[in-house]
Amino acid sequence: MKIVLASLPADGHFNPLTGIAVHLRDRGHEVRWYAGPAYGSKIDRLDMPWFPYQRATEVMAGNLSALFPERAALKGPRLISFDIERFFVSQVENHFDDLAAIHDEWPFDALLCDGAFYAEHLVADVLHIPVYAFALTMVMPDSQSPPPFFGLRPARSPVGRLQHAVVRKLLASGMKAGTIQYNEILARHGVDPISLDGFPHEPMLRVRRVFLNGSPGLEFPGYRPLANAEYVGPLVPARPAMGPDTPIPTVVLDPTRKVVAVSQGTVDNGDPGKLIVPTIEALKGSDIVVVATTAGVGTSALRARFPEPNVVIEDFINYDDLFPNVAAFVTGGGFGSSLAAFLHGVPVVGAGKREGKNDINARVGYHKLGIDLRLENPKPSAIRKAVDRVLNEPTYAENVAALRSELRSYDPMARIEAVVTRTKRDAVA
């Protein structure tokens, strides 16, 4: 079976798909990617062919500021509107045109893509090719859940429900320009428009199946997935896609020491002063070992600034190696890293209010899988207090252990392969 994979050029959208790509390749399928140059080099590490962008531009975290310097000053609905237009919609038609040309050259049987790629709608309706999308965070809103992007929890009072209604109207207004732009693209290809409040979910209703990364225990009570969606458990990245391995420092392996890891992820990591520095400040000189992973940003300067023997600073350490030794994880709110922590039974302390991180942290706090700081720039004292709580109050470890069992009850690779390959069997029949 010929399969093409595609995602937005962002680690949180790309990495989770690498595991299923390698699995399908190793099971004998012809698997190729559609990617820009930055992510093409990552695919090379998987020893897998890829089709380069021809019309599309690789808009990603590393060049957002250069391409759109005005974004830094935006907040709330204005930031959401900007991201919908520039990050999610601006390249949809270019991605589709590239994929149509690829299909002429290499007639693939199915497209597997990040649900936020959004060209899947055109591929399904215009090319009539089976498409399978992956919802890669736990924030896929329904009519009963709190509106997204504001870190809200379920409403428990008339005032809370009114607040949610107001926010929904604000979001619909903020997304209107991006939705109109998206519908103009659809119209040029003879496809019916989505509704004006159709982002982020409605384009995914056009695909054969939406695979939800994670499990129901990560969502708010009463959550109802899209009609064509199902949970498949955690999508673990292929190890080669994550870069060269770093040996675990000896101090991290000391069974007499508690270890706390901290990361700002790969999107909002340009300023380590937001989370890495205050976490180290909170824990340096203590009996806790603090391990900071920087994604290669400012590592040498941080090592010079924090020479304390209980501080470890590395560009990258594979979480499958690190987290079995970790007691708590301080995170910028990335879903992939939080999910990796839960898979290893590690409670989290979440910060961050942009890029949907507050929605992830809100669910963490609601389920007592850790602590939601509800801050973009937490102070060392707030981090230390939160770390002490998750280390010493057994509720957090118990809840994470229950979630870990739920997550490990799934077999994502087998389920996804069974659904996708059914397309080929049905076509032959």
N, C-alpha and C positions, 0 to 999 in steps of 0.2 A: 504494500500500500504506500502511495506517495503522499507525504504529509509535509506541509509548510507550517512553521511556527512564527509568530510575530508578537511583539509587545511594544509598548511605549519605551523609549530609551531612558529607563530609570531602573536602578538595581532592584527596588521593591517590586517592580513589574516584570523584570527579566529573570531574576534569579530563581523564583519559584517554578518557572517553566523548564528550567534546565534539567531537573530530575526526570520529568516525564519524557523530555526529548531524548535523553540518553537511554532511558528504559525502552522506548519504542524502537530506537536505533538498534539496541542490543537484541531486541526480539525479532529483528530481521526486516523491519520496515525501512523504506527510503525516507530519511528525515532531513530536511533542510530548513534554514532560517531565512527570514527577510529582516535585514538589520542595517543600521548605519555603521560608519567606520569604528566608532568607539566600542560598540557592542559586537561588531564583527570580530574584533581582536579577542574578545572573551570567548566567542564561539570557536575560534581557532584552538583554544585550550581544550575544547571538547572533541577536537579532531572531527569536526562536522562541517559539511559544505554550507555556504550561505550566499544569498543573493543580496548585493548591495543596493542601498537607496539609489534611485536614478533621479526621480523628480522631487522626492521628499527631502526635507532638511531635518537633521538630528537635533531637535530641541530638547535639552535635558538640563538637569540641575547645574552642571558645570558651566553651561554657557547662557543660562537664563538671564543673569545679571548683565552680561555683555549684549545680548540680543534685546533685552527689555529692561533697561536700567530703571524705568519708572515703576516697576513692580515692587521695589523695596519699600516704597512709601505707602503702599496700599494695605488696607486691613478690611476684615469683615466682608460684607457683600461685594464691595468693590474688588477685593482680592479674588473672591470666588468667581465673579464675572470675568475678570481678566484671565484667570487660569483656564476657565472653560473655553474662552475664545482662542487664546494663544497656545496653550499647552495641549488641550484635548481636541479642538476642532480644526485648528489652522492647517494641519497636515493630513486630514482625513482623505480629501480627494486625491492628494498626491500619493498617499499610501495605496489607495484603491487602484489608481492608474498603474502604479508599479506592480501590484499583485496581478492585475489583468494581463500585463505584459509578461510576467513570469509564467502565468498559466498558459499563455500561447507558446512559450518556450519549453515549459516543463509541466504538462497537464497534471497538476496535483489532485488527489482525491478528496482531501479535507484540509481545512485551515483550523489550526489550534491557536488561539490568541488570548492575550490579556483582554479582559472585558472592556477596559478603558481605552483600548485601541480605537474603537468606534468605526473603523472601516469594515468591521465584520457585517454590519447591516447591508452595505452595498455588495459585498462579496456574496452574501446569501441571496439577496433579491435580484441582483443583476447577473452575476455569473452562475447562479444556481448551484453553488458548490456547498456541500455540508460544512457548517462552521460550528466549532465548539469553543466556548469562551470560558475563561477562568476569572471569577471574582476573587481578587487576591487580598482583600482586606475584609474585616468583619463589618464594614459599614456599607450595607446595601439596603437603603431605606424601604420601608413599607408604610402603609397608611397608619399603622398603629405605633410605629417606633417614633422616637424623637426625631425632629428634622436634623439632617446631617450638617457637619462642618462647624458646629458651635459647642461641642462637648456636653450636650444636654443629656440628662437621664430621664427615665419615664416620669411623666407628670402624675402627681398624686393628689392634686386638688384642682378645683375650677380655675384658679389663678394660673397654675402650671399649664393646664391645657390651653388657656388663652394665650399664654406666652408662646407655646409651640405653634399655635395657629398664626400668630403674628410673624414668627420667624419663617414659617413656610411661605407666607406671602412675600416676605423680603427676599427669600431665596428664589422664588419664581420670578420676581422682578429682576434680580441680579443675573439669573441665567437666561433671561429672555433674548438678549443680543446674541449670545452663543448659540441658542437654540434656533433662532432665525437663520443664522449663518449656516448651521448644520442642515436645516431644511432646504436652504437654497442649493446646497450641494446635492441633496437627495433629488430635488426637482430636476436638476440638470441631467440626471440619469433615469428619470421617469419613475422615481420611487415616491410613494406617499409620505407626507411629513409625519413627524412625531408631534405629540401634543406640546404645548408651550411649557408645561411642567414635567417634560419627559426625561430630563437628565436627573441622575446618571443612569437610570435603569432601562428606559424604554428601548434603546437600540439592542440591548441584549435579549429582548423578547423575540428577536428575529432569528436567533441561532437555534440549532438542534438541542443543545444542552448547555447549561451554565454550571460549571463545577465550582462549588464554594470551598474555599481554602479554610480548613478548620473544622469546627464542630458546633452544635447548638449551644453547648455550655459557655461559649464566648459571647452569645448574643443576649439581648434583653428578653425577659419573659414575654411570651405571646408573639414573638417574631414570626412572620410568615414569609418564606422565601418566594422569589419569582416562581411562576407556575412551571417553568421549564428548568428549574434549578434543583440541585441536590448537594448536600455536604459529602465530601469525599475524604475528609481528614486533612492532616497537614501535608503541604507540598514542600518537601525537603529538597533544597538545591543540590545539584550534582557537585561533588566536592571539587573537581578541577575548575569549575566555573568560578569558584570563590577565591582563586589566587593561590600562590605558593603557601605551603604550610609553615607555620612558625612553631618551633618547639615550646612546650609549656615550661615556663621558668620554675626552678626547683621550689622557690618559696610558695608558689601556688599549689604545689603538690603536698605541702606539709599538712598532715591530717590534724594537727593541733591548732591550726590557724583557720579563722573564718575568712572567706574571700568574697569581696564585692566587686562586680564588674560594672563598667560604665561605658556607654557609647552614645554618640549623637547621630549615628547612622551615616548615610551617604548622601543625603539631600541637604539638610541644614547643618552642615558640619564645618563651615568656613570659619566660624568663630568659636574656638574651644572654650572661651570664657562663658558661654551660655550654660553648659552643663558639665563638661569634663573638668574644667578648673575648679568650680565650686565643690564638686564631688571629691576631688583630691584634697582640696582645702579642708573639707569636713572630716576626712579620714586619715590624713597624713599623720605620722607619728603615733598612731594608735596600734592596738594589737590586731587590727583588721588589715588584711592585705587588699589593696585596691588595684584593680587591673583596668587600665584605660586602653581602649582600641580607637585609633584616630582616623582610620581609612586613609592614612598617609598624609594627613594635614597637620603640620606643626609638630611632628613627633620629636624631632631633635630639640627644638626650643622647649618643649614641655619637659623633656628629660633633664635638661639643664636647670630648669626652674624648680623641679621637684626631685631632688636627689635622695630623698628619704628611702631607707631600705624596705619599707613596706609598700612602696609605690612601684608598679610595673606599668610601663607605657610602650605599646607596640602599634605598628601600623595596622596589623590584622592578626587575629588568632581565630582559627576555626571554632565555631561555637560547639560543635560536637566534641571537641577536645577540651574546651574551656569549661563549659557549663556543668559537667559532672563534678567539678571541684568548687563550684560557686554556690554561695548561700543566698545571695540577693543580686539583682540586676537593676542598675539605674539607667534608664533609657530615655531617649528623646521621643519615644512614642511610636517608633516604627513597628508595623504589625509583624513583619518577618522575624525581627529579632525578639520581639515579645513572645511570639509563637515558639521560637526555638527554646527560649527560657522555660516556657510551660512544659514543653516536651521533655525537659530534663528535671522537672519538678522545682523550678526556681521562681519564687515570687518576684515581682518587679516594683520599682518606684518609677512612675512615669511623669515626665515633664513635656512641655511643648503644646502649643495651641494653634499652630499653622499646619497646612497640608493634611488636614484631617486627623492629626495626631491626638487632638483633644477628644475626638470621638472614640478612639481606641482606648485612651486613658480612662475615659468615663466608664467604659465597660469593665475595665480592670478594677476600678474602684468600686463599682456597683456590686460586682461578684466577690469582692474582697480577695482577689488574686494578687493584690498588692495595693499600693497607695497612689492615688491620682493627686499630684501636687497642684494641679490647676494653675500652673505658672509657666510662663515662657522663660523666665530667667530666675530660677530659684536660688536662694542664698544658701551658703554652706550649712547654717543652723537648721534650715528647713529640711535639707537633704539628710543631715545626720539624724534628726528626729525621726524621719520616715524610715530610714535604714534600721534604726534601733527597733522600731515597731515591727517591721516585717521579719526581723531576725528573732525577736523575743516573744511575739504573740503567736501562739500555735495555729490560730484560725487561718492565717495566710498559707502556711505550709500545707495544712489539711485540705483547703480548697484547691490549691494548685495540684496536689496529689490526685484528687478526684478528677480534675480536668485532664491531667496527664493520662489517666486510665481511659477516659473517654476518647482522647485523641489517638491513643495507641490501639484502639479497637478497630480502626479503619485500615483498609489496604488501598491507598489511593491509586497506586500504579495499576493494580489488577482491575479496579473498577473503571478507571478512565480508559484503559486499553480495551476492555470489553465493550464499552459504549461506542468508542470511536470505530473499532474494527467491525462492529455490526453494520455500519454504513456500507462497507465493501461487500459484506456477505449478502445484505439485502439487495444491493445493486445487481450482483451476480444471479441471485435467485429470480 
